[in-house]
Amino acid sequence: MTTDTVSDGVPAPQAPSRPWALALTAIVGAEFMLQLDGTIVNVALPTLQDDLGVSVTSGSWVPNAFLLAFGGLLLFAGRLGDVLGHRKVFLGGIGLVVIASLIAGLAPDLEVLLVGRVLQGAGAAIAGPTGLALLAVVFDGERRQRAFGLYSTVTGLGASAGMVLGGVLTWAGDWRWSLLVNVPVGLVIILIGLRVLGLKDDSTRTRSLGLPSALLVTLAVTAGVYGLVHAAEKGWGDGTTLGALAASVVLWAVLLVVDRRTAEPLLPGKIFTDRTRAGAFLDLLLLAAVLTSFLIYLVQYLQNVLGFNALESGLAILPFGVALLLTTQVLTRFVAAVDLKIRAVGGLVVVLAGVGWLTLLDGDSSYASGVLPQIVLIGIGVGVAIIPFNMVILTTAPPEHAGVTAGVLQTALTIGGSVGLAVLLIPFTDGAGAADTISQVFVWASLITALAILTALVFFFGPGARKKESPAAAE
C-alpha cells in the first residue's frame, strides 16, 4: 500500500442547511457545462481547421484530446473526491475547466489548443464524478429524486445542446467562443458553489490515495478509449487499434493484482458485489453505446442524405432532448411509485421501439415521418430509464466510496459511447453511403438495446435476485 495519505472528507447524507435549489443549480449547471464541452466544438471544426491551417486528421484531435483525458481520469478523480472531500474537488475541477478554456480559446496554434483541451478533459473528469456523488450525499428524500431527475436530463441534453450551441456561437462570432463561453459560466458556478456548498466536508479521516492504482487505471482507460476511438477511424484490424486495446487489457490485469495487495483498493469489491448495482452499470454502458452512436450516425444521415447543415442538424436532434426533459421533469412524477427496476426495464423497452423504428430509414425517408417521431420516442424511453439506473447505483453504494462509484458510472458511459461508435462503424461503412447503411446501423443498435433489456431482466429479476426491495427503490 502506498504511504501517500491525506485527510479524507466523506459528507454526511443530510440535506444542506443553505438553499438546496442553489446547490442543485451549481451541481447540475456544472454537469451541463461539462457535457457541452464534449460536443460543442464538433460543428466548429471546419472553421477551426481553416483558421489554424490544420488538416482534418489533425483537427480530429480537438474533440479526441478532451475525450481521452476525461475518460482516463474519471476513476482517479472519483477516488480523489472520496479522499480530499467532494466539495473541494468539485470546485477545483470547475476552476481547472475555466483556466483550460481560456488557454484553448486564446490558443495561437493547434499545439496550445490541444493542451487546453486535455486540461479541459481533466477538469471535467475531476468535477463530474464529485458533482454526481454530491447529489447522493447532500440531498435526500424527494429532493434527491428531483435532483437525479434534473441531473439525468442535462446529461442526455448535453450532446445535442452542444451541437446546437456550438453552431450558434460559431455562426454568430467565432469558433473560439465555443471554448471561451465556459469562463463566465464556470466562474458563476464557483461563486454559487462556494456560497451554498462551501469547502468543508464532515467525517474526515486519513486514508490512502492509492497512486500506483490510480496511475494504472488512468493508463488502462486511456489506452482502451484511444483504441476504440482509433477503431472508429481506422477499423478493428489496424495495428494501432489492436495494440492499444491489448495494452488496456494488460494494464487492467496488473491493476487487479496491485489492488488485491492493498488495504484500500482503488476499485473496492463492495462497488460491484451488489447484483442490482452491477446490472445497472452494464445497462448504462450498453445504453451509452446506443445513444452516442445514435446521435453521431443520425447526424451523418441528416447532413449527407437529407442535406441539413450543421446548425439544422443540431436543431433536428433537439426534440430528443425536449422529450427527455419533459419525461424526467413531468412524467416521472406520475410513475414515482413504480419500482425503480421496473421503470428502468420499461424505459429500455420504449428505447428499443424507437431505435427499431429507425431501421426503416433509407434514402427516400423524410425528417417529419422518418426521424422526428422516432427520436421523440427514444427521448421518452431514456427519460424513464436513466433516473432509476443512476439512483440504483449511487443511493445503494457505500457512502465512503460515493466518489469512485460515480467515477465508475461515468467511465461506463464514456467507454460505452466509444464502444458504440466503433462497433456501429462496421455497418455504417459497409455500403455506398449513409442512405444505404443507416438502416443496418439501427438494426445493430436494436440488438444492443435488446441485450440491455435482457441484462436488466437477468440481474434485476433472474434466479437468485434479491426479493427484498432496495433502499433506492423504497425511496
PLY file of the C-alpha trace (Angstrom):
ply
format ascii 1.0
element vertex 475
property float x
property float y
property float z
element edge 474
property int vertex1
property int vertex2
end_header
0.00 0.00 0.00
1.29 3.45 -0.76
2.15 5.89 2.02
0.63 8.92 0.34
-2.21 9.87 2.66
-4.32 12.91 3.09
-7.27 13.94 5.23
-10.47 12.43 3.86
-13.87 14.06 3.82
-16.98 11.91 3.48
-20.04 14.15 3.70
-22.89 13.00 5.84
-26.05 12.21 3.85
-28.03 15.16 5.09
-29.93 17.94 3.38
-27.94 21.19 3.15
-28.73 23.92 5.62
-28.32 26.51 2.86
-30.76 26.88 -0.03
-30.91 23.48 -1.71
-32.08 24.93 -5.02
-28.87 26.95 -5.39
-26.79 23.89 -4.53
-28.62 21.93 -7.19
-28.10 24.78 -9.66
-24.34 24.68 -9.10
-24.03 20.90 -9.45
-26.40 20.47 -12.39
-25.14 23.63 -14.12
-21.61 22.29 -13.89
-22.64 18.95 -15.37
-24.42 20.68 -18.25
-21.30 22.73 -18.99
-19.13 19.60 -18.89
-21.49 17.73 -21.20
-21.46 20.65 -23.63
-17.67 20.62 -23.72
-17.68 17.12 -25.20
-19.52 18.17 -28.39
-19.61 21.97 -28.58
-16.50 22.21 -30.79
-17.61 19.46 -33.20
-19.60 21.71 -35.52
-16.89 24.38 -35.30
-14.13 22.06 -36.56
-14.21 23.14 -40.24
-13.87 26.82 -39.25
-11.21 25.97 -36.68
-9.20 23.99 -39.22
-9.26 26.84 -41.73
-8.29 29.42 -39.12
-5.34 27.44 -37.73
-4.36 25.88 -41.05
-4.57 22.25 -39.92
-5.76 19.11 -41.68
-8.95 17.20 -40.96
-6.93 14.41 -39.32
-5.11 16.84 -37.04
-8.34 18.67 -36.27
-9.98 15.43 -35.12
-7.72 15.51 -32.07
-9.53 18.59 -30.76
-12.54 16.51 -29.58
-10.45 13.38 -29.01
-7.97 15.12 -26.67
-10.86 16.05 -24.37
-12.34 12.56 -24.53
-9.07 10.79 -23.70
-8.26 12.99 -20.70
-11.84 12.83 -19.46
-12.20 9.06 -19.77
-8.75 8.31 -18.43
-9.03 10.35 -15.23
-12.62 9.62 -14.16
-11.88 6.78 -11.74
-8.92 8.50 -10.09
-10.95 11.71 -9.82
-13.73 9.80 -8.08
-11.24 8.45 -5.54
-9.81 11.95 -5.15
-13.25 13.18 -4.13
-13.60 10.38 -1.57
-10.21 11.27 -0.08
-10.00 15.05 -0.24
-13.71 15.79 0.07
-16.25 16.10 -2.73
-16.90 19.83 -2.30
-13.27 20.93 -2.61
-12.53 18.61 -5.52
-15.74 19.59 -7.35
-14.99 23.31 -7.21
-11.31 22.70 -8.02
-12.32 20.78 -11.14
-14.56 23.63 -12.31
-11.69 26.05 -11.70
-9.41 23.92 -13.90
-12.06 23.91 -16.65
-12.18 27.74 -16.54
-8.40 28.06 -16.84
-8.22 25.40 -19.55
-10.98 27.11 -21.54
-9.01 30.36 -21.51
-5.91 28.53 -22.77
-7.85 26.73 -25.52
-9.98 29.71 -26.53
-6.98 32.01 -26.90
-4.68 29.38 -28.42
-2.48 30.73 -31.26
-1.88 27.27 -32.74
-3.06 23.66 -32.62
-0.49 22.57 -30.04
-1.66 25.08 -27.42
-5.28 24.31 -28.28
-4.72 20.61 -27.61
-3.07 21.38 -24.27
-6.14 23.39 -23.34
-8.49 20.60 -24.44
-6.56 18.00 -22.42
-6.78 20.23 -19.34
-10.49 20.77 -20.06
-10.99 17.00 -20.09
-9.03 16.65 -16.85
-11.11 19.35 -15.16
-14.33 17.72 -16.39
-13.16 14.34 -15.06
-12.43 15.89 -11.66
-15.70 17.82 -11.39
-18.03 15.24 -12.98
-17.89 12.29 -10.53
-17.63 14.53 -7.46
-20.66 16.54 -8.55
-22.61 13.34 -9.12
-21.52 12.00 -5.72
-22.68 15.24 -4.08
-26.21 14.56 -5.32
-26.27 11.33 -3.33
-24.70 12.72 -0.14
-26.15 16.24 0.02
-29.79 15.56 -0.91
-32.27 13.06 0.46
-35.92 12.06 0.15
-37.98 13.73 -2.55
-35.27 16.31 -3.18
-32.80 13.56 -4.06
-35.13 12.11 -6.69
-35.75 15.56 -8.15
-32.01 16.22 -8.16
-31.30 12.97 -10.02
-34.09 13.75 -12.44
-32.64 17.13 -13.36
-29.11 15.75 -13.49
-30.18 12.91 -15.78
-31.92 15.42 -18.03
-28.88 17.60 -18.58
-26.74 14.52 -19.13
-28.99 13.50 -22.02
-29.40 17.04 -23.32
-25.70 17.87 -23.27
-24.65 16.23 -26.53
-27.46 17.62 -28.69
-27.41 21.02 -26.98
-23.65 21.20 -27.51
-24.04 20.84 -31.26
-26.77 23.50 -31.35
-24.89 25.97 -29.15
-21.63 25.34 -30.96
-23.30 26.06 -34.28
-24.92 29.25 -32.97
-21.71 30.58 -31.40
-19.63 29.79 -34.48
-22.23 31.36 -36.76
-22.63 34.47 -34.60
-18.99 35.01 -33.78
-16.03 32.67 -33.95
-15.05 29.09 -33.10
-13.19 30.43 -30.06
-16.49 31.46 -28.49
-17.46 27.81 -28.10
-14.49 27.43 -25.74
-14.46 30.81 -24.02
-18.15 30.56 -23.07
-17.03 28.29 -20.21
-15.17 31.13 -18.48
-18.12 33.26 -17.29
-20.33 30.21 -16.74
-17.65 28.42 -14.71
-16.95 31.49 -12.56
-20.66 31.84 -11.72
-20.83 28.14 -10.76
-17.79 28.54 -8.50
-19.28 31.57 -6.75
-22.61 29.80 -6.18
-20.84 26.64 -5.04
-18.66 28.50 -2.54
-21.75 30.12 -1.06
-24.12 27.17 -0.80
-21.81 24.13 -0.72
-18.69 25.53 0.89
-15.41 23.65 1.15
-15.87 21.78 4.43
-16.73 18.09 4.42
-17.70 16.23 7.58
-16.48 12.90 8.97
-12.85 13.37 7.97
-10.31 10.60 8.38
-6.95 9.65 6.92
-6.80 7.21 4.00
-4.56 6.38 1.06
-4.86 7.96 -2.36
-3.54 4.76 -3.95
-1.36 6.47 -6.55
0.02 3.28 -8.18
-3.51 2.01 -8.77
-4.60 5.46 -9.91
-1.80 5.59 -12.47
-2.62 2.10 -13.73
-6.35 2.74 -14.10
-5.70 6.06 -15.85
-3.38 4.39 -18.36
-5.76 1.42 -18.79
-8.82 3.55 -19.51
-6.88 5.97 -21.72
-5.44 3.12 -23.78
-8.85 1.50 -24.09
-10.62 4.70 -25.12
-7.82 5.53 -27.57
-8.09 2.07 -29.11
-11.84 2.44 -29.52
-11.51 5.95 -30.98
-8.86 4.68 -33.38
-11.05 1.73 -34.32
-13.83 4.16 -35.26
-11.39 5.96 -37.59
-9.17 3.18 -38.95
-11.06 -0.06 -38.30
-10.66 -3.00 -35.94
-7.86 -4.64 -37.90
-5.49 -1.66 -37.63
-2.27 -2.41 -35.74
-2.50 0.67 -33.54
-6.07 -0.21 -32.61
-5.16 -3.75 -31.61
-2.03 -2.60 -29.76
-3.91 -0.01 -27.70
-6.70 -2.44 -26.78
-4.18 -5.15 -25.87
-2.26 -2.68 -23.70
-5.50 -1.75 -21.95
-6.26 -5.41 -21.16
-2.75 -5.92 -19.73
-2.97 -2.76 -17.61
-6.37 -3.82 -16.20
-4.88 -7.19 -15.25
-1.93 -5.52 -13.49
-4.36 -3.18 -11.71
-6.31 -6.15 -10.32
-3.08 -7.65 -8.97
-1.96 -4.37 -7.38
-5.40 -3.65 -5.91
-5.56 -7.09 -4.28
-2.37 -6.31 -2.36
-3.60 -3.01 -0.93
-5.74 -2.44 2.14
-7.80 0.18 0.29
-8.06 -0.75 -3.41
-8.98 1.93 -5.93
-11.88 -0.24 -7.14
-13.33 -1.77 -3.96
-15.21 -5.02 -4.43
-18.13 -3.56 -2.50
-18.99 -1.44 -5.54
-19.53 -4.47 -7.78
-20.74 -7.20 -5.40
-24.29 -5.86 -5.27
-26.08 -7.67 -8.10
-28.58 -4.91 -8.87
-25.87 -2.25 -8.96
-23.65 -4.38 -11.23
-26.55 -4.87 -13.64
-27.21 -1.12 -13.68
-23.55 -0.45 -14.54
-23.72 -2.84 -17.50
-27.01 -1.39 -18.70
-25.68 2.18 -18.61
-22.69 1.05 -20.69
-24.97 -0.57 -23.28
-27.39 2.38 -23.28
-24.48 4.79 -23.84
-23.31 2.66 -26.76
-26.71 3.05 -28.40
-27.26 6.75 -27.65
-23.81 8.02 -28.62
-23.85 6.20 -31.93
-27.50 7.20 -32.46
-26.58 10.89 -32.18
-23.43 10.68 -34.33
-24.64 8.45 -37.16
-28.09 10.00 -37.37
-26.45 13.42 -37.78
-24.36 11.95 -40.62
-27.61 10.81 -42.25
-29.26 14.21 -41.77
-26.33 16.03 -43.36
-25.26 13.62 -46.10
-28.68 12.33 -47.17
-31.26 14.94 -46.19
-28.89 17.86 -46.87
-29.06 19.56 -43.44
-26.25 21.90 -42.42
-24.54 21.68 -39.01
-26.93 24.01 -37.20
-30.02 22.45 -38.80
-28.76 19.01 -37.75
-28.36 20.13 -34.16
-31.86 21.61 -34.15
-33.23 18.44 -35.74
-31.86 16.37 -32.84
-33.22 18.81 -30.25
-36.70 17.14 -29.99
-34.92 14.14 -28.49
-33.64 16.37 -25.70
-37.00 18.07 -25.24
-38.74 14.70 -24.89
-36.10 13.65 -22.38
-36.59 16.88 -20.42
-40.38 16.59 -20.28
-40.20 12.93 -19.30
-37.77 13.39 -16.42
-39.44 16.55 -15.11
-43.12 15.74 -15.69
-43.81 12.07 -16.41
-41.50 10.85 -13.64
-43.85 12.35 -11.04
-46.63 10.06 -12.18
-44.53 6.88 -12.14
-42.55 7.65 -8.99
-44.46 4.97 -7.06
-43.36 2.26 -9.51
-40.31 0.19 -8.51
-37.07 1.62 -9.93
-36.09 -1.65 -11.60
-39.44 -1.97 -13.38
-39.19 1.63 -14.59
-35.67 1.03 -15.89
-36.72 -2.02 -17.92
-39.83 -0.24 -19.20
-37.73 2.69 -20.37
-35.38 0.37 -22.26
-38.36 -1.23 -24.00
-39.50 2.20 -25.21
-35.96 2.97 -26.42
-35.97 -0.32 -28.34
-39.25 0.66 -30.01
-37.78 3.98 -31.17
-34.46 2.53 -32.33
-36.23 -0.35 -34.09
-38.47 2.15 -35.89
-35.34 3.89 -37.23
-34.36 0.68 -39.06
-36.90 1.75 -41.73
-34.75 4.73 -42.76
-33.49 4.88 -46.35
-32.64 7.45 -48.99
-36.29 8.34 -49.58
-37.23 8.96 -45.94
-38.21 12.40 -44.69
-37.38 14.03 -41.39
-41.02 14.59 -40.38
-42.07 10.95 -40.64
-38.80 9.02 -40.70
-36.84 10.69 -37.89
-38.87 13.03 -35.68
-41.37 10.64 -34.03
-38.66 8.04 -33.54
-36.23 10.31 -31.70
-39.06 11.64 -29.52
-39.88 8.05 -28.56
-36.22 7.38 -27.76
-36.09 10.53 -25.64
-39.10 9.36 -23.63
-37.57 5.92 -23.09
-34.23 7.33 -21.94
-36.04 9.74 -19.62
-37.90 6.87 -17.98
-34.82 4.61 -17.66
-31.92 6.90 -16.79
-33.07 8.12 -13.37
-33.65 4.59 -11.97
-30.23 3.42 -13.18
-28.46 6.41 -11.61
-30.37 6.08 -8.34
-29.88 2.31 -8.07
-26.12 2.79 -8.42
-25.50 5.86 -6.28
-28.03 5.52 -3.47
-27.03 1.93 -2.70
-23.24 2.46 -2.87
-21.24 2.60 0.39
-21.01 6.31 1.39
-17.22 6.18 1.76
-16.97 5.11 -1.89
-19.52 7.55 -3.33
-16.92 9.36 -5.44
-15.29 6.32 -7.02
-18.75 4.80 -7.63
-19.72 7.94 -9.53
-16.42 7.66 -11.39
-17.20 4.07 -12.40
-20.66 5.18 -13.56
-19.29 7.95 -15.76
-16.48 5.71 -17.01
-19.10 3.17 -18.08
-20.90 5.90 -20.03
-17.66 7.07 -21.67
-16.44 3.60 -22.61
-19.94 2.59 -23.71
-20.13 5.57 -26.06
-16.71 4.76 -27.54
-17.66 1.09 -27.96
-20.90 2.06 -29.70
-19.15 4.37 -32.16
-16.52 1.77 -33.01
-18.88 -1.21 -33.28
-21.58 0.55 -35.31
-18.96 1.94 -37.67
-18.89 -1.57 -39.17
-22.43 -1.49 -40.63
-22.23 2.27 -41.31
-19.26 1.86 -43.67
-20.47 -1.39 -45.24
-22.06 0.21 -48.30
-22.01 3.05 -50.80
-23.21 5.74 -48.39
-25.35 6.69 -45.41
-28.58 6.21 -47.37
-27.70 2.54 -47.90
-26.22 1.74 -44.48
-28.19 3.75 -41.92
-30.85 1.05 -41.64
-28.28 -1.59 -40.68
-26.76 0.77 -38.13
-30.05 0.82 -36.27
-30.52 -2.94 -36.69
-27.27 -3.36 -34.76
-28.33 -0.67 -32.28
-31.61 -2.55 -31.74
-29.68 -5.71 -30.90
-27.57 -3.81 -28.34
-30.74 -2.37 -26.77
-32.30 -5.83 -26.63
-29.14 -7.06 -24.90
-29.53 -4.24 -22.35
-33.12 -5.36 -21.64
-32.01 -8.97 -21.23
-29.20 -7.87 -18.91
-31.62 -5.91 -16.74
-34.07 -8.81 -16.53
-31.35 -11.28 -15.53
-29.64 -9.07 -12.95
-32.79 -7.49 -11.52
-35.30 -10.34 -11.65
-33.41 -13.51 -12.63
-32.79 -16.60 -10.47
-31.12 -15.65 -7.22
-32.09 -11.97 -7.42
-32.97 -10.43 -4.10
-36.67 -10.20 -3.43
-36.14 -7.53 -0.81
-36.73 -4.00 -2.03
-33.54 -1.96 -2.24
-33.17 1.35 -0.35
-33.21 3.18 -3.65
-36.42 1.50 -4.73
-38.04 2.27 -1.40
-37.13 5.91 -1.85
0 1
1 2
2 3
3 4
4 5
5 6
6 7
7 8
8 9
9 10
10 11
11 12
12 13
13 14
14 15
15 16
16 17
17 18
18 19
19 20
20 21
21 22
22 23
23 24
24 25
25 26
26 27
27 28
28 29
29 30
30 31
31 32
32 33
33 34
34 35
35 36
36 37
37 38
38 39
39 40
40 41
41 42
42 43
43 44
44 45
45 46
46 47
47 48
48 49
49 50
50 51
51 52
52 53
53 54
54 55
55 56
56 57
57 58
58 59
59 60
60 61
61 62
62 63
63 64
64 65
65 66
66 67
67 68
68 69
69 70
70 71
71 72
72 73
73 74
74 75
75 76
76 77
77 78
78 79
79 80
80 81
81 82
82 83
83 84
84 85
85 86
86 87
87 88
88 89
89 90
90 91
91 92
92 93
93 94
94 95
95 96
96 97
97 98
98 99
99 100
100 101
101 102
102 103
103 104
104 105
105 106
106 107
107 108
108 109
109 110
110 111
111 112
112 113
113 114
114 115
115 116
116 117
117 118
118 119
119 120
120 121
121 122
122 123
123 124
124 125
125 126
126 127
127 128
128 129
129 130
130 131
131 132
132 133
133 134
134 135
135 136
136 137
137 138
138 139
139 140
140 141
141 142
142 143
143 144
144 145
145 146
146 147
147 148
148 149
149 150
150 151
151 152
152 153
153 154
154 155
155 156
156 157
157 158
158 159
159 160
160 161
161 162
162 163
163 164
164 165
165 166
166 167
167 168
168 169
169 170
170 171
171 172
172 173
173 174
174 175
175 176
176 177
177 178
178 179
179 180
180 181
181 182
182 183
183 184
184 185
185 186
186 187
187 188
188 189
189 190
190 191
191 192
192 193
193 194
194 195
195 196
196 197
197 198
198 199
199 200
200 201
201 202
202 203
203 204
204 205
205 206
206 207
207 208
208 209
209 210
210 211
211 212
212 213
213 214
214 215
215 216
216 217
217 218
218 219
219 220
220 221
221 222
222 223
223 224
224 225
225 226
226 227
227 228
228 229
229 230
230 231
231 232
232 233
233 234
234 235
235 236
236 237
237 238
238 239
239 240
240 241
241 242
242 243
243 244
244 245
245 246
246 247
247 248
248 249
249 250
250 251
251 252
252 253
253 254
254 255
255 256
256 257
257 258
258 259
259 260
260 261
261 262
262 263
263 264
264 265
265 266
266 267
267 268
268 269
269 270
270 271
271 272
272 273
273 274
274 275
275 276
276 277
277 278
278 279
279 280
280 281
281 282
282 283
283 284
284 285
285 286
286 287
287 288
288 289
289 290
290 291
291 292
292 293
293 294
294 295
295 296
296 297
297 298
298 299
299 300
300 301
301 302
302 303
303 304
304 305
305 306
306 307
307 308
308 309
309 310
310 311
311 312
312 313
313 314
314 315
315 316
316 317
317 318
318 319
319 320
320 321
321 322
322 323
323 324
324 325
325 326
326 327
327 328
328 329
329 330
330 331
331 332
332 333
333 334
334 335
335 336
336 337
337 338
338 339
339 340
340 341
341 342
342 343
343 344
344 345
345 346
346 347
347 348
348 349
349 350
350 351
351 352
352 353
353 354
354 355
355 356
356 357
357 358
358 359
359 360
360 361
361 362
362 363
363 364
364 365
365 366
366 367
367 368
368 369
369 370
370 371
371 372
372 373
373 374
374 375
375 376
376 377
377 378
378 379
379 380
380 381
381 382
382 383
383 384
384 385
385 386
386 387
387 388
388 389
389 390
390 391
391 392
392 393
393 394
394 395
395 396
396 397
397 398
398 399
399 400
400 401
401 402
402 403
403 404
404 405
405 406
406 407
407 408
408 409
409 410
410 411
411 412
412 413
413 414
414 415
415 416
416 417
417 418
418 419
419 420
420 421
421 422
422 423
423 424
424 425
425 426
426 427
427 428
428 429
429 430
430 431
431 432
432 433
433 434
434 435
435 436
436 437
437 438
438 439
439 440
440 441
441 442
442 443
443 444
444 445
445 446
446 447
447 448
448 449
449 450
450 451
451 452
452 453
453 454
454 455
455 456
456 457
457 458
458 459
459 460
460 461
461 462
462 463
463 464
464 465
465 466
466 467
467 468
468 469
469 470
470 471
471 472
472 473
473 474
